[in-house]
Amino acid sequence: MRKLVYYIATTVDGFIAGPDGADPTGPGGFWPIPEDYLRHLIAEYPETLPGPARQAFGIDGEGARFDTMLEGRHTYEIGLKAGLTDAYPHLRHLVFSRTMRESPDPAVELVSTDPVATARELKRHDGKDIWVIGGGALAGALYDEIDQLIVKLAPLTIGTGIPLFGREAVFAPRTWNLVSHTVLDSGAIFLTYDRSA
């Protein structure tokens, strides 16, 4: 069965964005993107790069890990503000929103129903794994359904911001098994955890 994978960058103090939720890697952002980090993304997770970045680096074809992505409206709107109606045209792209009435792009599927039911249905079908891109609120809603965490831990603290599972996450302790890790010279660490049984 396909896995639901929360693949996300976080600070050492557990935040995926600043308090305003803006793109921390965009213009004026605070997130470091060292060269070895970018090389690792291209080599190991090329499908998680947005379409324009893939073009710039000459990346094409299907991804190795994911063929579908789930995104919350706030995260999707970051791409819209940058002029991208579908930042990931190489993936099936579902955006969860109860307020958007029409998709700005014919390839982007708007979902207004329960994300848990949608994730469960997607996991039943054959295919590559399903990437939960964020934001934290969507990841928090899908907390019980997430099978794997791939955490890109930045050597960075910010003090406050959007937590890994959003501001509305419930208290529900869970253990995870570390199945792989990569430490880069720049200090970033890629940690892959499978949910404990």
N, C-alpha and C positions, 0 to 999 in steps of 0.2 A: 504494500500500500504506500502511496505517496506520503511524504512527510510535510507537515506545516513547519516552516523554518523561519524563525525571527532572526534575520541577518541585519545587524544594526551596529553603528558606531556609537560608542559611549565614552564618556570621560571616566577617569579613575573614581570620581565621586558619584558616578551613576546617572549622568544626565546626557540626553541625546540632542539637546538644543538649549539655547538660552531661554530666559523667561518669556521672551516675545514669540518664541516658536519659529523665528526666521531661519533660513538656511545658514547654518554655521560655516559652511564651506564656500558660500557665495561671496560676491563682492562685499568687502568690509567685514567678512566673517572672521571668526577667531580660531577656527579649527585648522591645525597644521596638516598639510598634505605633502610629506617628504617624498623624495624620488623613489626610495625603496618601497614605500607604501603603495604608491601608484603602480610600480612594476608588479607588485604582488597581486593587486586587484586585477590587472590585465592578464596575468598568467593563470590565476586561480578562480576568479569570479568575473569573467569578462561580460557576462550577461547582466551584471548589476550596474554597469556603467550606462549612463544615459546615451541615447542615440547620437547626439552631436559629439560626445567624447569618443564613442566607438568609431565614428567616421574619422575623427582626427587621428586616431591611433591605427586605423586600417583594420579594425575588427569587424568581421561579418560572420554570418552563419548562426546556427543555433547555439545556445548555451549548454554547458556541460551539466549544470546542476538544476536550473530552474527553467520552466516554460510558462509559468503563471505567476503573477504578482498581485498582492492585495494591498491597497493603499487607502488611508483615510483622507477625507476631504481637505483638511488643513495642509497635509503634506502634498497632496495633488496640486493645491493652489500655489505652492512655491514654484512649481514648474510653469503653471499658467502665467504667473507674474513675469517669468523669464521668456514668455512667448512660446512655450512648448505645450501644445494641447495633448500630446502623447510623448512623454520623455522616453518611453520604453517601447517603441514600435515592434521590437523583436520578441516581445512577450505578450501573452494574453494579459490584459490590464483591467483589473476590476477596482473601481473606486467606490467606497462606502460613504453615502451621504443621505441624510433625511431631508436636506434642504435644496439640493440641486435638482432641478426638474428636467434638464436636458443636458446630455453630454456634449462638451465642446468639440469632441472628436468622435467620428463614427467607430473608431477602433477601441475606444475606451468604454467599458461597460459600467453603467451606474447601477449600484445595488442599494436599495433603501430598506431591505429586510435584514433580519438578524445575521450578523457576520458569522456567528457560531454555526448556524444551520448551513450557510453557504460554504464555510470551510469544510464541514463534515461531508457535504455532497461532493465537493471537489476532490477530497481525499479518496473517495470511493472509486474514482475513475483512473484509468491508466494514464501515465505520463510522468514527467520529471517532477521534482519537488516543487512546492508552492512557497514563494517568498513573501513574507510579511515585511514590507518596507517601512511601515510606520504610518502614522506616528504612534506615540505612546498610548493614546486613548484606544486606538484600534488594537494594539498589542495587548493592552489590559483587558479588553473585551474578549480577546481570543486566548487569554492566559491558560485556560484549562485544555485548550486544543493544541497548543504548541508542542511539537515533538522534539525540536532541536533548536538550540540557540547557537548562532555564530556571532560572537561578540568581537568587534574590532575595537580593542581597548586603546585609547589614545593616552599618551603621557601628558595629561592635561587635567587640571581641575578648574571648575568655574564657580563653585560655591552654591549656586542655585540655578534652576532651569526646569526643563521638561524631563521628568524621571523616565527611566527605561520603560516602565509600564504605565506611564501617564499619571496624572494627578488624582484620578478617581479609582486607582487600583485597590482591590480589596486585600486584606491580610490573609494570605493563604500560603504558608511555607511549603516549599517543594525542593527536593534535592535533584541534582543533575550530575551525570557522569561525564567527566572530562575525557573526550575521545581523541582529541588532537590539539596541538598548539604550535604556533609559529611565532618566534620572537624576531623582530626586525632590528637592525642596527640603530635605526632612528628612535627606538623605544616603544613603538607600537607593537601590540601583541594580538594575534588572532587566536581566539579560544573557541573551540567547538565542543558543545555539551549536548548529550542526548538525555532526554528525560528519564529519570529513574522509574522503574516499573512500580 
